[in-house]
Amino acid sequence: MRINQASTAAAVAAIVLSVGSNAHAAFVASNAVVSPDGSYSDAYSSNGSYTYASTGAQGFSLEESVTISSLRFWGSSNQFNGLGLGNIAGFEIVIWNADFTAAISTTLIPTAAITSSATGSMNRFGGAEFLFELAIGGILGAGNYNINIGAQLIDSEGDQFVWSQGADTATYFIADGTPFGAWRPFPNGIEESPGGAFELQGGAIPGPGATVLLALASLMGITSRRRR
């Protein structure tokens, strides 16, 4: 797993995403799943090298600083080659600031470290939809963000990941085309459905002082591990 950090005015001093224990918590941000017929979403770091060369990001807002404990998202495979999830090596999760000028955190998580369960729904290609769940830890300040979830594929021309459609389709963006990586609102007229379905769970941070202390605690943990 690789963690990259960048600061923005909207974020607190630091955000650290890492696989960890999953504690029970309330939703802090979500886009309820409405259909398995979503849009292709590759890992942003694939740089457009996969067949459909497209990745998606769903906007969300936080009214207060929060700690994050877990992430759930829905998706499937286009099943064109019959491999299904077998062609997905892992998922890349990027938290972007509101205008995509900075990636606050980039986390790569292998499929083996993620719990997946079939929902019973099928997309229009005949691919089974799955609910993916993983425990993460992190801090985000109040503000507007975009969560980008994309698959790392084993075979770039093999079965592709389809991120299920969520209820909010107005703040869904894609990066595609040449050069790859420029974000734009989801365009009309393509045979995909906007709106990335996800849920972030966690809890509110009591106050500004606690936010800073928790952020510093995360940084001290990283420093301590590096010294060992």
C-alpha positions in Angstrom: 0.0 0.0 0.0 1.3 3.5 -0.9 0.2 6.7 0.8 0.8 10.1 -0.7 -0.1 13.3 1.2 -0.8 16.9 0.0 -2.3 19.8 2.0 -5.2 22.0 0.9 -7.1 24.8 2.6 -10.2 22.5 3.0 -8.3 19.7 4.6 -7.0 19.5 8.2 -3.3 19.2 8.8 -3.1 15.6 7.5 -5.2 12.8 6.3 -3.9 9.2 6.6 -5.8 6.3 4.9 -4.7 2.9 6.0 -6.2 -0.6 6.3 -7.2 -1.2 9.9 -9.9 -2.5 12.2 -13.5 -1.6 11.4 -15.3 0.1 14.2 -19.1 0.7 14.2 -19.7 4.3 13.2 -22.3 6.6 11.5 -22.3 7.7 7.9 -20.3 10.8 7.3 -20.8 10.9 3.5 -22.7 8.6 1.1 -24.2 8.3 -2.3 -26.8 5.5 -2.1 -26.6 2.8 -4.8 -29.5 2.8 -7.3 -28.3 0.7 -10.2 -25.4 -1.7 -11.1 -25.4 0.0 -14.5 -22.7 2.6 -13.7 -19.6 3.8 -15.5 -16.1 2.4 -16.1 -13.6 3.4 -13.5 -9.9 2.6 -13.8 -7.2 3.4 -11.3 -6.2 7.0 -11.9 -2.5 5.9 -12.0 -3.2 3.7 -15.0 -2.8 6.9 -17.0 -5.3 5.8 -19.6 -3.5 2.5 -20.5 -6.6 0.3 -20.1 -9.2 -0.4 -22.9 -11.8 2.2 -21.9 -9.3 4.7 -20.4 -11.7 6.3 -18.0 -11.9 6.9 -14.2 -14.7 8.3 -12.1 -15.0 10.5 -9.0 -18.0 11.3 -6.9 -18.4 14.7 -5.1 -19.3 14.9 -1.5 -19.4 17.5 1.3 -18.6 17.6 5.0 -20.1 20.2 7.3 -17.6 19.4 10.1 -14.3 17.7 10.6 -14.6 13.9 10.8 -12.6 10.8 11.5 -13.1 8.0 9.0 -13.3 4.4 10.0 -14.5 2.5 6.9 -15.4 2.6 3.2 -18.1 0.7 1.3 -18.7 0.9 -2.5 -20.5 -1.0 -5.1 -19.4 -2.3 -8.5 -19.2 -5.1 -11.0 -17.4 -6.3 -14.1 -18.3 -5.9 -17.7 -17.8 -9.7 -17.9 -16.7 -9.5 -21.6 -14.0 -12.1 -21.1 -15.7 -14.1 -18.3 -13.1 -13.3 -15.7 -15.2 -11.0 -13.6 -13.4 -9.8 -10.5 -10.5 -12.1 -11.4 -9.0 -9.4 -13.5 -8.9 -6.9 -10.7 -5.6 -6.8 -8.8 -6.7 -4.1 -6.4 -8.4 -0.7 -6.1 -6.9 2.8 -6.0 -8.8 5.3 -3.8 -8.0 8.9 -4.2 -9.5 11.8 -2.2 -9.3 15.0 -4.3 -10.0 18.5 -3.2 -13.1 20.3 -4.6 -11.6 21.4 -7.9 -9.2 18.5 -8.5 -6.1 20.6 -8.2 -4.7 18.4 -5.4 -4.9 14.7 -4.5 -5.1 14.8 -0.6 -4.5 11.1 -0.3 -3.9 8.1 -2.7 -4.2 4.6 -1.3 -3.7 1.4 -3.2 -5.4 -1.7 -1.7 -5.2 -5.2 -3.1 -8.4 -7.1 -3.7 -7.4 -9.7 -1.2 -7.6 -7.1 1.6 -11.1 -6.1 0.7 -14.3 -7.9 1.7 -16.7 -8.4 -1.2 -20.2 -9.8 -1.2 -22.6 -10.3 -4.1 -25.7 -8.1 -3.9 -27.8 -10.3 -6.2 -28.1 -7.6 -8.9 -26.6 -7.9 -12.4 -25.5 -5.1 -14.7 -26.6 -4.8 -18.3 -23.5 -6.9 -19.4 -24.5 -9.8 -17.1 -21.8 -9.0 -14.5 -22.7 -9.6 -10.9 -22.7 -6.6 -8.6 -20.7 -6.7 -5.4 -20.5 -4.6 -2.3 -16.9 -3.9 -1.4 -16.0 -3.1 2.3 -12.7 -2.1 3.9 -11.6 -0.6 7.1 -9.6 2.6 6.9 -8.5 5.3 9.3 -8.3 9.0 8.5 -9.2 12.6 9.2 -11.0 15.1 6.9 -11.8 18.7 7.6 -15.1 20.4 6.7 -15.3 21.2 3.0 -16.0 19.8 -0.4 -14.2 16.7 -1.8 -14.3 14.1 -4.6 -13.7 10.4 -4.0 -12.1 8.6 -6.9 -12.3 4.8 -6.9 -10.8 2.9 -9.7 -9.6 -0.7 -10.4 -6.0 -1.8 -11.0 -6.3 -4.5 -13.7 -4.2 -7.5 -14.3 -4.9 -7.6 -18.1 -5.4 -4.1 -19.4 -7.6 -5.5 -22.2 -9.5 -7.9 -19.9 -12.7 -7.5 -17.9 -13.1 -3.9 -16.7 -14.5 -2.5 -13.5 -17.9 -0.8 -13.5 -18.6 1.5 -10.6 -22.3 1.2 -9.7 -24.6 4.3 -10.2 -25.5 6.3 -7.1 -28.4 8.5 -6.4 -26.5 11.8 -6.8 -25.6 12.1 -10.5 -25.0 15.9 -10.6 -21.6 15.8 -9.0 -20.0 12.9 -10.8 -16.9 13.5 -12.8 -14.7 11.5 -15.2 -11.1 11.7 -16.4 -10.5 10.3 -19.8 -9.3 11.1 -23.3 -5.9 12.3 -24.5 -4.1 13.5 -22.5 -5.5 11.3 -19.8 -6.2 12.8 -16.4 -8.2 16.0 -17.0 -11.4 16.0 -15.0 -14.7 17.1 -16.4 -18.4 16.7 -15.6 -19.9 13.4 -16.8 -21.0 14.0 -20.4 -24.4 13.3 -21.8 -24.8 10.8 -24.7 -22.4 8.1 -23.7 -23.6 4.6 -22.9 -22.8 4.7 -19.2 -24.5 6.0 -16.0 -23.1 8.7 -13.7 -23.0 8.6 -10.0 -20.5 6.6 -8.0 -22.2 4.6 -5.2 -20.2 4.7 -1.9 -20.5 5.2 1.9 -17.9 6.6 4.2 -18.4 5.8 7.9 -16.9 7.6 10.8 -17.7 10.2 13.4 -17.5 13.9 14.1 -14.4 15.4 15.8 -15.4 17.3 19.0 -13.6 20.6 18.1 -10.7 22.3 16.3 -8.2 21.5 19.0 -9.1 17.8 18.8 -8.8 17.9 15.0 -5.2 19.2 15.2 -4.2 16.7 17.9 -5.6 13.7 16.0 -3.8 14.9 12.9 -0.5 15.3 14.7 -1.0 11.9 16.4 -1.3 10.3 12.9 1.9 12.1 11.8 3.8 11.0 14.9 2.7 7.4 14.3 4.2 7.6 10.8 7.4 9.2 12.1 7.7 6.5 14.8 7.3 3.7 12.3 10.0 5.2 10.0 12.5 5.3 12.9 12.2 1.7 13.7 
